């Protein structure tokens, strides 16, 4: 015989079953919507997951193994791996500026001496234009293209063991070197005293041209530590290999 439910006994109400409703909505039984530990900042949330978007470059994940999870310590630029200590080369820069100023003026001085010896009007005018062109060409080569090709160093910088880099720790671009050179017009006023005062008042020893071009002058042997993906690390402290 087939047994039938007794009258008055109700069948299971599947519509009100929490387990069934949880299975239909993709949740585990007993878990409310939006109440996961990670969303509430509980013990299950990861610090690197909540902070990765702020300090990591585009495309970096929130894992600490990427090397971006920790903020830069004191004494570092925000978003730069350059410590302040390696920019304390003010005396070397003074000597380097004197050396470079002498070297860059040798060829123009010779040209202007020849122009000054000319006594004919037309020859003197042509010679003046040639002198201007030669002087600009020498300065552009010496202050922009030469350091760009020589790892951020002029001859004076090489002798004094300093070099120019980008604020991000990488190689200074041609545009950055161009900006530094143009603002030598201001930094070089009063025999370079204007630039020296700005350097001494700057936290990272930057003259006006450095502030505008976003460059730094550092010890020549300092190198940033790159990450595995060839980006410059903001800081590797706390990263797990």
N, C-alpha and C positions, 0 to 999 in steps of 0.2 A: 504494500500500500504506500501511496505517496503521501507524506506528511505535509500538511498545509499550516501556515502560520495561524496561530490562534487569533480569534477576533479581538481587536483592541491593541495587538502588538504592531508597532509601526515598523516599516522597512527602513533600512539605513538611508539617511539623507545625504546623498553624495554631493549635493550642491553646497552643503555647509561643512564638508570635510576639509580641515585645514591642510592635511597632507596632499589631498587631490588638488586643492587650489594652489598650493605652493608649487606642485609639479607642473601645473599649467602655466604659471607665470614665470618659471625658471628660477624660483627661489627655493632655498632649503626650508623645511618645516621649522616654524618657530622664529624665523628671521623676518623682521619688518623691513619694508621698503626704505632704502636710504639710511639704514642704521648699521652699515658695516664699520668695523673699527677704523679702517683707513679713512673713510669719509668723515668720521667724528674726531679724528686726531688721536685715536686711542693707541694702545700698545702695539697694535698690528701695523700702524702706519710707519712708513720709512721716511727718515729725514731727507734722504737724497731725492726721493720721489717728490716731496713737497717743495724742494728748493732748487731742483735741477734747472727748471725753466728760467730762473733769474740769473744764474751765473754761467750757464753752459752756452757754448756757441751753438748756432743753428745746426740741427742734426745730432746733437749729443744727447744721449739718454740720461736718465736719472740715476744711473748706477755709479757708485763711488769709484769703481775700477776705471772709469773714464778720466778721473783726475780733476773733475770740475766741481765736486760736491762741496769742498771746503772753501769758504770765502778767503780772499787774500789777507795775510796778517798785516799788522801795523808796519809802516815803513815801505809799503808797496803802493804803486798806483792802482786805482780801481781798474780792473781789466788789463793790467800790465804786470809782467813778471819781473820788472826791473826794481831791485831794492835800492833804497836811497843811498846806502853806503858807497855803492860803486860809482855814484855821480859826484862824489866829493873829490874832484880833481881840479880845483880852481887854480892853484899855483901852476900846475902843468899847462893849463889852458892859457894862462898869461904868457908863459914862455913860448908856447906853440903859436900864439897869435903874432908875437914879435917875429918869430922865424918865418912863418908863412907870409907875413906882410913884406918882409925883405925879399923873399924868393919870388913872389908874384909880381913884384915891381921891377925886376931886373930887365926883362925884355922891353916893357913899355918905356923904361928910362932910357934905354939905348935908342929906341925909335924917336922919342921926343928930343934927344940930344941931336940926332941927325936933322930933324925938322927945324930945330932952333938954329942950326947952322946955315939953313937956306936963306938967301937974301932976295931972291926973286919973288914977286908977289904971287904969281900963279903957282909956282912951285911950293911956296909956303902954305897956300890954301889947300892944295892937294895933299901935302905932307901932313897938315893938321887933321884932315879927314882920315888919312891912313893911320895916323897915331891913335885917333879915337877908336877906330875899328880894331886895331891890334890890341889896344888895352882892354877893350870889352871882351874880345875873343880869348885873350890870355886869362882873364878873371873867370869867365864862364868855364873854360877848360879846367882851371886849377881848383875852383871852389865847388864845381858841380860834377863834371864828368870824371875827373880824376878820382875823387873820393868814392864816387859810385862804382867805379871799376876796381878800386883798391880797398874794398871792405870798409868803407866809411872813413878813410884816412887820407889826409893830405901828407906832404912830406914832413911838415912840422908835427903833425899828430903822430906819425909813425915814430919820430925821434922821441917824443914825449910819452909814447905808449898810451894814447887815448884814441877813441874813435867815435864817430857819430852813428847813432842808431835811431830807429823809429821808437816812439813811446811804447809801442806794443812789444818791443823787444826784438823785432825783426830788422831786416835791412832797410835803411833809409831810401826812399824812392827819389827819382830825379826831381819831382815836384817839391818834395820836402827839402832837398838840398838847394833847389832854386830859391825857395822861400827864405832859408837861412842866409843865403848870399845877398838877396835883395835888402834884407833888414840889417845887413852890415852897415848900410848908409846911416842908420840910426844908432846901432850899437857901437859903431866906430867913432861917434862924435866925441870931441874933447879927448882925442888920443885913446879912444876905447874906454874912457871912464864911465860913460853911460851904460855900456854893456856890462862892465864889471860891477857896478852898483846893483843892476838888476839881478845878476848872478848871485851876489851875496845875499840879496833879499829873497831869493827864490828857494823854496823848500828842496827842489831837486836840481839846483844850480843851472837853471835855464836862463839864457839871455832872451831878449825880445824875439829874435829870430827863431829860437828854439820853441818859445811859447806859441808863436804863430804857425810854425811848421810841424808842431807836435813831435819834436825830436829831443834826444838827450845826448850828452857827451859822457861816456863812461870809460872805465878802465878797459884797455884794449884786450885783455885776456878774459874778460867776462863773456860768457855765452849763456843764453837761455836754454832750459832743458825742454826739448820737444816731446810731445806725446807720441803714442804709437801711430796716430792717424796724421802725423806730420803737422799738426797745429801746435802753436806755442802754448805751453801749459800756463794757466793762471797761477796755479800752485799745486804741487803734488802731495802736500801734507795730508795724511789721512787716507790716501788712496790705497787700495789693496791690489797687489799684483796676482 
